[in-house]
């Protein structure tokens, strides 16, 4: 599961796990985020410590991808939509800067809210 792009220096191949880790770090830096949750642990309600779990990267072409993020949010007086928008912008910027590829969509799935 790798993404490939080409530039003036040649072929670049990046593993999806590396992109997931970059996205996960940028999500965890956002205000109002408690943690990431794997798709498999929806019903368990456990925050996970492995950085790339909770981020799903889907390729649409050679240089285009979609990213789904599964988060646990903290109720901190900020609207959930504002936190989700912050997550989207942060992930898009970080991954595009890291990988040099286009992030078409970032979808934020709010799994749980902690008070």
PyMOL commands that set and color helices and strands:
alter all, ss='L'
color gray80, all
select helices_A, chain A and resi 16-28+39-41+80-99
alter helices_A, ss='H'
color red, helices_A
select strands_A, chain A and resi 2-7+10-15+33-36+55-59+64-74+102-114
alter strands_A, ss='S'
color yellow, strands_A
deselect
rebuild
show_as cartoon
